[in-house]
């Protein structure tokens, strides 16, 4: 979802919040990113049409006051009308059909700037709050209008309407089959994801660079994309761990260098202390003979005290550095232990989720088998043995103001505003 953020000035009669422009811009961007739903993530290049619902927010930056102000009179939710326009306060009708949300945001900002004679364009963000609905027609259990969702296929759309139309004797079993089939498809996808996650965790525990594809997924269609996703996560996690270990290693090297430097400094001070002590001995001899002044003796003793204090400080600093090295070693051990414990816990949780999912998947498949058997039995009683139905699908879509019929199957993608038409012909041959 694209968000247009441009410098803006104040709307008449509103007070500022007193925050800097940079701070408010960061807050606005962060809030927008956090609030984006799956709908917005799939709607970057989506062309709007009648009955699409938009969420519009407009704010401005007032240069004179140094504050961001909100255009609450314009911000809100709007629905694209049958004419393809949206109606906004101050601006009136704004063409929306065939445009993207980013184009609407730019148009709102430009028109507000022209209308109020603003030196800077107001900042407008437009999000797709809800797609226009789809419609089910023909041999569907419950025809009518239904909300659209991204990645919707013909099969998913029909499942919203309760599945294919069945005779009174078999419709409940067919509906059960479709529900179980949908649950099974979701569970298979989730199981595949968990199998790849388990393989990734096992590779991390074994400190391997590649993820071994589980035997259960050798023929899976989407296995490569799953492996690439988990591989990217594994590389990121490994990089983070190595950075932390490198930082600790560099800290230990720095502390070790400091300890060596302090050791050399301590040796130098001790040599100086030895020399001064020898000098003090000579001064004491002269003092005993009355040849040395007391000031000279006092100076030598003061020098000895200073060197001893310096040696003590160096020893204290060296001890502190050694303690820091010990702490860095402990931190490295703790980091590795925590990492291994985290991997083990994640692997245990993944195994538990896989066990639960396998049970659910087995149940869904049993329900599908039972529904098929029951539905076939009911159909034979109603129409006679050997009766079958040929099902065909089509999408009726508006293109350039005209209705176009597009042949489809269960996996065909549905677009907002489409009419999903199902035709069933009983074949008794």
Secondary structure, 3 states (H helix, E strand, C coil): CCCCCCCCCCCCCCCCCCCCHHHHHHHHHHHHHHHCCHHHHCCCCCCCCCCCEEEEEEEEEECCCCEEEECCCCCEEEECCCCCEEEECCCEEEECCCCCHHHHHHHHHHHHHHHHCCCCCCEEEEEEEECCCEEEEECECCCEEECCCCCCEHHHHHHHCCCECCCCCCHHHHHHHHHHHHHHHHHHHHHHHHHHHHHHHHHHHCCCCCCCCCHHHCCCCCHHHHHHHHHHHHHHHHHHHHHHHHHHHHHHHHHHHHHHHHHHHHHHHHHHHHHHHHHHHHHHHHHHCCCCCHHHHHHHHHHHHHHHHHHHHHHHHHHHHHHHHHHHHHHHHHHHHHHHHHHHHHHHHHHHHHHHHHHHHHHHHHHHHHHHHHHHHHHHHHHCCCCEEEEEEEEEEEECCEEEEEEECCCCECCCCCEEEEEEEEECC
